[in-house]
Amino acid sequence: MYTKDGEQYFIVDAHIALWDARPENQLNIHGKQFIDCFYDYHRNLSPESELWTYEEYLYYGGERLMKDLFEDGYVDHAVFQPARLGAFYRTGFGQTEEAFALAQAHPDKLTYNHYFDPRFGEDGLRQLRRDAERFGLKGVKLYTAEWQGNSRGYKLDDPWTYRYLEACQELGIRNIHVHKGPTIRPLDRDAFDVADVDKVATDFTDLNFVVEHCGLPRLEDFCWIATQEPNVHAGLAVAIPFIHTRPRYFAQIIGELLYWLDEDRIQFSSDYALWTPRWLVERFVDFQIPEDMTEYAPLTVAQKKKILGLNAAKMYDIEVPEALRLPEVETQAVSVA
């Protein structure tokens, strides 16, 4: 919980990872390229006081994760969104067993999401059913640009992806988080295009599609899709660190999201360990859209509370202490004589 100026904020970090990018886990040069690109994002968008060394960035472990999020970072609950990247890392990039063990040990603080890849066909479907039972899945994280064999990506509207999404419906996996944002070397930029979100959101109206990184650099395309598809949500991972290096750019991002989606479909994410949540929470609570950007309304405390935690808490049925909830808005039916 974070407190500022007499206001208390319930914080849900909706996008975190526990990765292992050490050389012994790198399968090939692409594993090094991937983590080096991550580290460049970290160095270029972080305050100097928050920079990690390259060595600790390669692997930080569960103990540090718990400290950075829950002791130092104000986070009340966090959701693992792992990336497999089996073509680049021997045991995968996101560490399934270690992350799941942490979530089991701290169910009040951590939720574990998993992943699927529709290119594994029937075998992958069977694995998804096993994973759903073992992990108690409420959500999955998809990397549509991930490499598999000779394939350098897939689309959400591919026939096999539809079969996996149908299985998600049957299994009660309602929250589909999709990386649709900046590319990461060596992945292909266009494999993260947002156009396929439009089709699946229309065809799977009982699933939530959380577009991580809110489509950047395709923010306008994403907003036009999300405004007509009420089950499409925006994750602020990667977007929110611009609050430090390019605050006017972040003002444009959050202003456009609030205009097109409103505050009920935007989720705070640190993308830990790309960035630690402490400074992001502090900066966002203090942030206000510049007065000369008159096309955007000022950010309210209620909007910040929803974005920082209440929206994700509602999606994942996370209990919010009564004192940290927003008052229910009473609506009255209006009769027309």
Secondary structure as GFF3:
##gff-version 3
##sequence-region A 1 337
A	DSSP	beta_strand	2	4	.	.	.	ID=ss1
A	DSSP	beta_strand	7	9	.	.	.	ID=ss2
A	DSSP	beta_strand	12	16	.	.	.	ID=ss3
A	DSSP	three_ten_helix	23	25	.	.	.	ID=ss4
A	DSSP	alpha_helix	29	45	.	.	.	ID=ss5
A	DSSP	three_ten_helix	48	50	.	.	.	ID=ss6
A	DSSP	alpha_helix	54	58	.	.	.	ID=ss7
A	DSSP	alpha_helix	61	66	.	.	.	ID=ss8
A	DSSP	pi_helix	67	71	.	.	.	ID=ss9
A	DSSP	beta_strand	77	80	.	.	.	ID=ss10
A	DSSP	alpha_helix	96	105	.	.	.	ID=ss11
A	DSSP	beta_strand	110	112	.	.	.	ID=ss12
A	DSSP	three_ten_helix	118	120	.	.	.	ID=ss13
A	DSSP	alpha_helix	121	135	.	.	.	ID=ss14
A	DSSP	beta_strand	139	142	.	.	.	ID=ss15
A	DSSP	alpha_helix	159	171	.	.	.	ID=ss16
A	DSSP	beta_strand	175	179	.	.	.	ID=ss17
A	DSSP	three_ten_helix	189	192	.	.	.	ID=ss18
A	DSSP	alpha_helix	195	203	.	.	.	ID=ss19
A	DSSP	beta_strand	208	212	.	.	.	ID=ss20
A	DSSP	three_ten_helix	213	215	.	.	.	ID=ss21
A	DSSP	alpha_helix	219	226	.	.	.	ID=ss22
A	DSSP	beta_strand	232	235	.	.	.	ID=ss23
A	DSSP	alpha_helix	242	245	.	.	.	ID=ss24
A	DSSP	alpha_helix	247	260	.	.	.	ID=ss25
A	DSSP	three_ten_helix	263	265	.	.	.	ID=ss26
A	DSSP	beta_strand	266	267	.	.	.	ID=ss27
A	DSSP	alpha_helix	277	286	.	.	.	ID=ss28
A	DSSP	alpha_helix	301	305	.	.	.	ID=ss29
A	DSSP	pi_helix	306	310	.	.	.	ID=ss30
A	DSSP	alpha_helix	311	315	.	.	.	ID=ss31
A	DSSP	three_ten_helix	322	324	.	.	.	ID=ss32
###
